[in-house]
Amino acid sequence: MYAVIFKATIKELDETYTATAARMRDLAISKYGCVEFTTLTEGNQEIAISYWSNQEQIKAWKKDPEHRMAQELGRVKWYQSYQIQIVEIIREYGENSS
């Protein structure tokens, strides 16, 4: 299992952003096999974590034409800066997991 961690400093979010973010989440899950997609915003900081079964899914998602347009809008309009990390989950545990 892999996680993509997207961290950003927000410049300006608008109605287009909200609709685009919802569409990207739906597309990642329905078309590319994303297992879970969670986004949190606090002040001008945003973090999104998505979970994937393999790296091929992540690569395909990155290249999706709609996602590429959203990435460009993020660079020029919505975000002051951003960072993406792709990590492999080695172990997972908690109160209700194995």
C-alpha positions as CSV (number, residue, x, y, z in Angstrom):
1,M,0.0,0.0,0.0
2,Y,1.2,3.5,-0.9
3,A,0.2,7.0,0.3
4,V,0.5,10.2,-1.6
5,I,0.8,13.1,0.7
6,F,0.1,16.6,-0.7
7,K,0.9,19.6,1.5
8,A,0.3,23.1,0.3
9,T,0.2,26.7,1.4
10,I,-3.0,28.2,0.1
11,K,-2.9,31.5,-1.9
12,E,-6.6,31.7,-2.9
13,L,-9.4,29.2,-3.0
14,D,-12.6,29.9,-4.9
15,E,-15.8,28.1,-6.0
16,T,-14.0,26.6,-8.9
17,Y,-11.5,25.0,-6.5
18,T,-14.2,23.4,-4.4
19,A,-15.9,21.8,-7.5
20,T,-12.5,20.8,-9.0
21,A,-11.3,19.2,-5.7
22,A,-14.5,17.1,-5.4
23,R,-14.2,16.0,-9.1
24,M,-10.5,15.0,-8.6
25,R,-11.3,13.0,-5.5
26,D,-14.2,11.2,-7.3
27,L,-12.0,10.6,-10.4
28,A,-9.1,9.2,-8.4
29,I,-11.4,6.7,-6.6
30,S,-13.6,5.7,-9.5
31,K,-11.1,5.6,-12.4
32,Y,-7.7,5.0,-10.9
33,G,-8.3,2.8,-7.9
34,C,-7.6,5.2,-5.1
35,V,-8.6,3.4,-1.9
36,E,-9.2,6.5,0.3
37,F,-8.8,10.2,-0.1
38,T,-8.8,12.6,2.8
39,T,-8.2,16.4,2.8
40,L,-7.9,18.8,5.7
41,T,-7.5,22.5,5.7
42,E,-6.4,24.7,8.7
43,G,-5.8,28.3,8.2
44,N,-3.8,28.7,5.0
45,Q,-2.4,25.1,5.1
46,E,-3.9,22.1,3.3
47,I,-3.0,18.5,3.5
48,A,-4.4,15.7,1.3
49,I,-3.6,12.0,1.8
50,S,-4.6,9.4,-0.7
51,Y,-4.1,5.7,-0.5
52,W,-3.2,3.4,-3.4
53,S,-2.5,-0.3,-4.0
54,N,0.4,0.3,-6.3
55,Q,2.7,2.9,-7.9
56,E,1.3,2.3,-11.4
57,Q,-2.1,3.6,-10.2
58,I,-0.4,6.7,-8.8
59,K,1.5,7.3,-12.1
60,A,-1.6,6.9,-14.2
61,W,-3.5,9.4,-11.9
62,K,-0.7,11.9,-12.2
63,K,-1.0,11.8,-16.0
64,D,-4.8,12.1,-16.2
65,P,-5.7,15.1,-18.4
66,E,-8.3,16.5,-16.0
67,H,-5.9,16.1,-13.1
68,R,-3.1,17.8,-15.1
69,M,-5.4,20.8,-15.7
70,A,-6.2,20.9,-12.0
71,Q,-2.5,20.8,-11.2
72,E,-1.9,23.8,-13.4
73,L,-4.6,25.8,-11.8
74,G,-3.1,24.9,-8.4
75,R,0.3,26.2,-9.5
76,V,-0.9,29.5,-10.9
77,K,-4.0,30.3,-8.8
78,W,-4.7,28.3,-5.7
79,Y,-1.4,27.5,-4.0
80,Q,1.5,29.7,-3.0
81,S,3.6,26.5,-2.7
82,Y,3.2,22.8,-2.4
83,Q,5.0,19.5,-1.8
84,I,4.1,16.0,-2.7
85,Q,5.5,12.9,-1.0
86,I,4.9,9.3,-2.1
87,V,5.5,6.8,0.6
88,E,5.2,3.1,1.0
89,I,3.3,2.0,4.1
90,I,5.4,-0.6,5.8
91,R,3.1,-1.3,8.8
92,E,-0.3,-0.1,10.0
93,Y,-1.7,-0.6,13.4
94,G,-4.3,0.9,15.8
95,E,-7.1,0.0,18.1
96,N,-9.2,-1.7,15.4
97,S,-6.6,-3.0,13.0
98,S,-4.3,-6.1,12.8
